[in-house]
Amino acid sequence: MNAELEWKLANLPDSPGCYLMKSKGEIIYVGKAKNLKNRVSQYFHAYRAHTPKVRAMVEKIDDFDIMLVEGELEAFTLECNLIKRHMPHYNILLKDDKAYPYIRVDLNDDFPRIELARRQERDGARYFGPYRGATVVREVMDVLHMIYPLRDCAYAIHPDKPRRPCVQYQIGRCMAPCAGNVSKETYRQALDGALDFLNGKYKPVLDALKARMAEAAKEMNYESAAVYRDRIRAVEALLEKQTAISTNDADRDVIAVLHHDADALVRLLFVRSGRLIGSERFTLEGAGDDPAGEILTQFMLQYYGDENVPPREILLSASAPEQEIVEQLLTERAGHRVYLQTPRKGDKFRLVSVAMKNLRDEAEKIDRRLANTRARTIGAVEELAQVLGLDKPPRRIEGYDISNTQGVLSVASEVVMIDGVSANREYRHYRIKTVEGANDFASMHEVITRRLAHGLNELAERQAQGLDPRGGKFSDLPDLILIDGGRGQLSAAQDAMHALGLNIPMFGLAKRIEEIVLPYSDMSIVLDRHSNALHLIQRLRDEAHRFAITHHRSLRGKASVASRLDGVPGVGPARRKAVLKHFKTVEALKSASLDEIEQVPGLPQSVAAAIFRMLHEPDSAPGKAEDPEFSESEDTLWEPDASAEAGDAGFSEAEEASSEPDAARAEGVALSEDEDGSCKPNAASGEADTSNPSEAGNAPGGGEPRR
């Protein structure tokens, strides 16, 4: 505790107010107190009595501020506002701030209309809901207008200035009060029927819809009958969701809380006119150590407001501290008296029990989901370590694959899993530079050499600078390496690694029977097909194959277009670069119109016309071969700054930087390869290139990668 903090603690006032705990200038917690001196001092003097969460917070506090108020009610209000404004890390936060729609009927109008409202206002109108979404509201309103032809326009109605009826009147969905065609009494009768429906009396509406459907079917008007049938189903679905759960017609919310690990789960039930019309679950992160009553208080103060107006009665699963003050705050927000109750028996207790039952079921589902996720990630890594005889589970696993077409435009991919989860930002592409022809063994030797050599160089640099090795592009060396292939590829990778003085565990995965190939051994391991470890390495292998083949197809598409552009009269290196840079992808260039091609900066109309003919008229295409095998591969491709050296003569930043394969790249149509950033692999991998025997052999199953 620093001297400034000690001085502030010694000079705290005996007054109600709020305190803002800070760490390095950031507000990490906001609290309220009747007596600031006693409450704030407790954080620093009763350290052992605190929960782990509070102890962790206190260790970070280096300063605090206070705000004095007149009483507890003002302290509650100020605390709520400060929490919503600053979102402190250690406060109970309600991050789901969505508002539910309502149906609004202003009974003060002479001819009220039924409309959708996003929030309840204190305007004297009557609100029905909340509903789970605007779609449900519109379905309800559509049914109402079909049975009760009430107006839905916002025009002001002047009896002395009648208007011409609109189309809604002509199709029988409005009584046209704007035209003076209906009296207030007749309109009010129809409105009363609609209000009964909104209050849960569905039978008259269902009977009317069924009668109209039968009448339409009798007249062989089957299209109209089908419309009525769909409306009947919508009403019945709404009726099923709104279960009768109470013996009276009261409006109330039911809020229950359940501690679950480090978090707290809150279930909110909406009961309107005695019917359960919906529910919602909220997760309050980091609130697992807080008392249930405090959690409920913070939830209510953050949830209820202008968007979500509290009903007259709220049932709680635990008593809220300072309940009278909370009731007073909610009453001010609602514009009517709000009561908080914690029932222990009877129908109201049954409502709370329903909410708690839902929470326990949800907690079990979360636990099962987490257990399944762990089995597929950390559990699979632990199983794999046991199978391979490793001393400890590998944190970082890298997978490699080679892709080419008869040795042309050969590329390699590096994909990464950390703790069993794909680390997309760590993915890398490599262009094979020293190998000619289809030689997967030599290509694998090159890519492993380049990756580990760059990793060692960067690791030494970061260690000399006192930086974390995991923060570099290559310095975070793998704990385990997977080679997509058999003993030949694995042996080449092993030789490359040992030449650099490293001894990283490495294995191959052969596609024929999905067997694990071990280095320098004739023994193979065949895992059970239900094994999580097998599923993990299959996902890694398939991702490496997908990432390699999509990049290869991207380069092949670029080579084809670039070589064809070279044969167009008037297109030199500068104009070719401008065209490719303007359209970004091959597909964009091929689908471009002549006018769009003419928009390329510095491109004359005659040259644009020649490019358009080359793309769309095969007879006018230049006589240069389009097969990448005969194109000027690397030198004909547009790679801005891609030739810049980085570390040694064999490394190009554009080729070994992390890349982000978007939808276009996943289909092999990206034009530039100088992207550097996060990689979000596309699930669509496409089929393996069977024109290259080695590539087809590397592809799982000789075709599309396994999923």
ABEGO torsion letter per residue (X at the ends): XBAAAAAAAAABBBBBEBBBBBBGGBBABBBBBABAAAAAAAAAABAAABBAAAAAAAAABABBBBBBBABAAAAAAAAAAAAAAAGBAABBBBABABBBBBBBBBAABABBBBBBBABBBBAGBBBBOBBABAAAAAAAAAAAAAABBBBABABBBBAABBBBBBAAAAAGABAGAAAGABBAAAAAAAAAAAAAAAAGBAAAAAAAAAAAAAAAAAAGBAAAAAAAAAAAAAAAAAAAABBBABABABBBBBBBBBBBEABBBBBBBBBBGGBBAEBBBBBBBGAAABBAAAAAAAAAAAABBAABBBBABBBBABBBBGAAAAAAAAAAAAGBBBBBBBBABEAAAAAAAAAAAAAAAAAAAAAAAAAAAAAABAAAAAAAAAAAGBABBBABBBBBBBBBBGGBGBBBBBBBBBGGBBBAAABBBBBBAABBEBBAAAAAAAAAAAAAAAAAAAAAAAAAAGBBAAABAAABBBABBBBBEBAAAAAAAAAAAAAAGBBBBBBBBBAAAGBBBBBGBABBBBBBAABAAAAAAAAAAAAAAAAAAAAAAAAAAAAAAAAAAAABBGBBAAAAAAAAAAAGBAAAAAABBAAAAAABBGBBAAAAAAAAAAAABAAABBABBABAAABAEAAABBBBGAABBBGBAABBAAAABBBBBBAAAAAGABABAABBEBBBBBABAEBBBAABAAAAAABBGGBBBBX
